[in-house]
Amino acid sequence: MTDSFTPGRRSLVKGALAAGALAGAAAPLLGAPSASAAARGAAPRLRLPAPTGPHPVAAKALHVLDRSRNDPWEPSIGVRELMVTVLSPSLSGRFHPRMPHLTPGAAALFTVIGPLIHPQLPEAGVDWGATLTHARTGAPRLPGRRRPALLYSPGGGDARTMGSTLAVELASHGWTVVTVDHPGDASEVEFPDERPGRERVRPTALQGPPDAATFRTMIETRAADLRFVLDALGLDQVGIYGHSAGGTAAAQALHEDRRIAAAVNLEGYLDQVDGELLPVARQGTDRPLLLAGTDGFRDARLDRSWEALLAHGGPVTRRQLDETAHWVFTDYAALVPQLQKSGLMTAEERAAMIGRADPRVSVPAVHHLVRSFFTRHFFGSDDAKDLKLPELPSEAQRD
């Protein structure tokens, strides 16, 4: 079943993003940004919306190593290593610093690489390192019993940080959320230190829209990364959600790993670039899966691969957000309107990335869609019961 809802003033967004947008690849530049912000001289201070849940949120970044695999993008590294952030409800965060949206090294690289991945973004005039999340580093975790953990996989070419708003929102409502970077695929990842084969801040290896072989490597690597995070953190009976290529990986991981109880695919294709359906689309699923999309990105390929899965029946639901576009599921939903207001993006560039819906409506709509899905399928209603989660280690690796 497909449900469609409009989170704002109704008007059809005509232009679908380029096919490479699934992997976070470059779409054509729609127009030059205004010079008004540059003329004013001050870079805008971009802000992320505050969470609505009753709990403060604690944040902890972890560097995890899977010594059983090598890195597919840079074999000279000799090991597959990930950065993850664990967000959890906290007792109090008032006396702990807010976690930066981007670390200093990541922000410096993103200033250069961001407009190459998303040509609508301004090449100058933004201090990407100044934005803060609403999670607190060093804050104590809420003691006692917890809801199950949720894993997040970002879109191809995007880092885990661009899913911070939704992750913090979920954590403020009692979930433990683990956001996962996929280095070599992500725009940039900052590690605690250097190692042979890479610098401390590692840039993406993607060079434009992925061909069939590259996309296959992306999805297979992401699914393996997600399984490793479950192993490393000792998690079971989790939910998983992902955007774009991350949504593709989330759906396939649900198919492959019984530890995943429910999944949300935020506008990821369920086939390979050459049209071969993924196993989850060919065989269906017996566990809850939400397919959430936008009217601004929907195309024949997406419909074909999603309908193949829906034809199997089972606990699969399709929803569509109207007046929106592909990156409305990410922090860009809140950041891009601020860039437009500052004169650093045009209305057409904004529409290409997130649609024309007001973020005061689209952001809560996305949050409610994801949170209500997991609450319903883990607890049967919005009145969630508490479940115990294992303690998360400060470091993890698999030999």
Secondary structure, 3 states (H helix, E strand, C coil): CEEEECCCCCCCCCCCCCHHHHHCCCCCCCCCCCCHHHHHCCCCCCCCCCCCCCCCEEEEEEEEEECCCCCCCCHHHCCEEEEEEEEEEECCCCCCCEEECCCHHHHHHHHHHHHHHCCCCCCCCCCCCCCEEEEEECCCECCCCECCEEEEECCCCCCHHHHHHHHHHHHHCCCEEEEECCCCCCCEEECCCCECCECCEEECCCCCCCCHHHHHHHHHHHHHHHHHHHHHHCCCCEEEEEECHHHHHHHHHHHHCCCEEEEEEECCCCECCCCCECHHHHHCCCCCEEEEEECCCCCHHHHHHHHHHHCCCCCEEEEEECCECHHHHCCHHHHHHHHHHCCCCCHHHHHHHHECCCHHHHHHHHHHHHHHHHHHHHHCCCCCCCECCCCCCCCEEEC
